[in-house]
């Protein structure tokens, strides 16, 4: 029972890390695109 609980915890931890990674990547993309667009709009 302990190994099942541990593997489930590790799986959830991996999902949580992947979720944070996805948010971090989308945030960086928005930041870069925002800076790029503002650079294009400024004369």
mmCIF file of the C-alpha atoms, coordinates in Angstrom:
data_MODEL
# 
_entry.id   MODEL 
# 
loop_
_atom_site.group_PDB 
_atom_site.id 
_atom_site.type_symbol 
_atom_site.label_atom_id 
_atom_site.label_alt_id 
_atom_site.label_comp_id 
_atom_site.label_asym_id 
_atom_site.label_entity_id 
_atom_site.label_seq_id 
_atom_site.pdbx_PDB_ins_code 
_atom_site.Cartn_x 
_atom_site.Cartn_y 
_atom_site.Cartn_z 
_atom_site.occupancy 
_atom_site.B_iso_or_equiv 
_atom_site.pdbx_formal_charge 
_atom_site.auth_seq_id 
_atom_site.auth_comp_id 
_atom_site.auth_asym_id 
_atom_site.auth_atom_id 
_atom_site.pdbx_PDB_model_num 
ATOM 1  C CA . UNK A 1 1  ? 0.000 0.000  0.000   1.00 0.00 ? 1  UNK A CA 1 
ATOM 2  C CA . UNK A 1 2  ? 2.861 2.329  0.787   1.00 0.00 ? 2  UNK A CA 1 
ATOM 3  C CA . UNK A 1 3  ? 4.413 1.920  -2.670  1.00 0.00 ? 3  UNK A CA 1 
ATOM 4  C CA . UNK A 1 4  ? 1.091 2.698  -4.371  1.00 0.00 ? 4  UNK A CA 1 
ATOM 5  C CA . UNK A 1 5  ? 0.719 5.843  -2.278  1.00 0.00 ? 5  UNK A CA 1 
ATOM 6  C CA . UNK A 1 6  ? 4.297 6.879  -2.998  1.00 0.00 ? 6  UNK A CA 1 
ATOM 7  C CA . UNK A 1 7  ? 3.977 6.317  -6.742  1.00 0.00 ? 7  UNK A CA 1 
ATOM 8  C CA . UNK A 1 8  ? 0.699 8.244  -6.772  1.00 0.00 ? 8  UNK A CA 1 
ATOM 9  C CA . UNK A 1 9  ? 2.350 11.117 -4.910  1.00 0.00 ? 9  UNK A CA 1 
ATOM 10 C CA . UNK A 1 10 ? 5.256 11.119 -7.357  1.00 0.00 ? 10 UNK A CA 1 
ATOM 11 C CA . UNK A 1 11 ? 2.821 11.123 -10.272 1.00 0.00 ? 11 UNK A CA 1 
ATOM 12 C CA . UNK A 1 12 ? 0.886 14.060 -8.838  1.00 0.00 ? 12 UNK A CA 1 
ATOM 13 C CA . UNK A 1 13 ? 4.135 15.883 -8.161  1.00 0.00 ? 13 UNK A CA 1 
ATOM 14 C CA . UNK A 1 14 ? 5.153 15.379 -11.789 1.00 0.00 ? 14 UNK A CA 1 
ATOM 15 C CA . UNK A 1 15 ? 1.776 16.672 -12.995 1.00 0.00 ? 15 UNK A CA 1 
ATOM 16 C CA . UNK A 1 16 ? 2.086 19.705 -10.736 1.00 0.00 ? 16 UNK A CA 1 
ATOM 17 C CA . UNK A 1 17 ? 5.605 20.401 -11.985 1.00 0.00 ? 17 UNK A CA 1 
ATOM 18 C CA . UNK A 1 18 ? 4.440 20.075 -15.588 1.00 0.00 ? 18 UNK A CA 1 
ATOM 19 C CA . UNK A 1 19 ? 1.545 22.451 -14.860 1.00 0.00 ? 19 UNK A CA 1 
ATOM 20 C CA . UNK A 1 20 ? 3.904 25.046 -13.374 1.00 0.00 ? 20 UNK A CA 1 
ATOM 21 C CA . UNK A 1 21 ? 6.286 24.571 -16.298 1.00 0.00 ? 21 UNK A CA 1 
ATOM 22 C CA . UNK A 1 22 ? 3.454 25.157 -18.779 1.00 0.00 ? 22 UNK A CA 1 
ATOM 23 C CA . UNK A 1 23 ? 2.414 28.343 -16.984 1.00 0.00 ? 23 UNK A CA 1 
ATOM 24 C CA . UNK A 1 24 ? 6.016 29.561 -16.840 1.00 0.00 ? 24 UNK A CA 1 
ATOM 25 C CA . UNK A 1 25 ? 6.504 28.942 -20.558 1.00 0.00 ? 25 UNK A CA 1 
ATOM 26 C CA . UNK A 1 26 ? 3.261 30.711 -21.482 1.00 0.00 ? 26 UNK A CA 1 
ATOM 27 C CA . UNK A 1 27 ? 4.209 33.623 -19.219 1.00 0.00 ? 27 UNK A CA 1 
ATOM 28 C CA . UNK A 1 28 ? 7.629 33.957 -20.871 1.00 0.00 ? 28 UNK A CA 1 
ATOM 29 C CA . UNK A 1 29 ? 6.064 33.784 -24.344 1.00 0.00 ? 29 UNK A CA 1 
ATOM 30 C CA . UNK A 1 30 ? 3.541 36.493 -23.427 1.00 0.00 ? 30 UNK A CA 1 
ATOM 31 C CA . UNK A 1 31 ? 6.325 38.615 -21.953 1.00 0.00 ? 31 UNK A CA 1 
ATOM 32 C CA . UNK A 1 32 ? 8.539 38.268 -25.036 1.00 0.00 ? 32 UNK A CA 1 
ATOM 33 C CA . UNK A 1 33 ? 5.645 38.857 -27.444 1.00 0.00 ? 33 UNK A CA 1 
ATOM 34 C CA . UNK A 1 34 ? 4.508 41.876 -25.429 1.00 0.00 ? 34 UNK A CA 1 
ATOM 35 C CA . UNK A 1 35 ? 7.982 43.392 -25.490 1.00 0.00 ? 35 UNK A CA 1 
ATOM 36 C CA . UNK A 1 36 ? 8.333 42.623 -29.193 1.00 0.00 ? 36 UNK A CA 1 
ATOM 37 C CA . UNK A 1 37 ? 4.951 44.174 -30.077 1.00 0.00 ? 37 UNK A CA 1 
ATOM 38 C CA . UNK A 1 38 ? 5.616 47.266 -27.972 1.00 0.00 ? 38 UNK A CA 1 
ATOM 39 C CA . UNK A 1 39 ? 8.998 47.628 -29.693 1.00 0.00 ? 39 UNK A CA 1 
ATOM 40 C CA . UNK A 1 40 ? 7.268 47.451 -33.074 1.00 0.00 ? 40 UNK A CA 1 
ATOM 41 C CA . UNK A 1 41 ? 4.624 50.008 -32.096 1.00 0.00 ? 41 UNK A CA 1 
ATOM 42 C CA . UNK A 1 42 ? 7.041 52.589 -30.731 1.00 0.00 ? 42 UNK A CA 1 
ATOM 43 C CA . UNK A 1 43 ? 8.600 54.812 -33.402 1.00 0.00 ? 43 UNK A CA 1 
# 
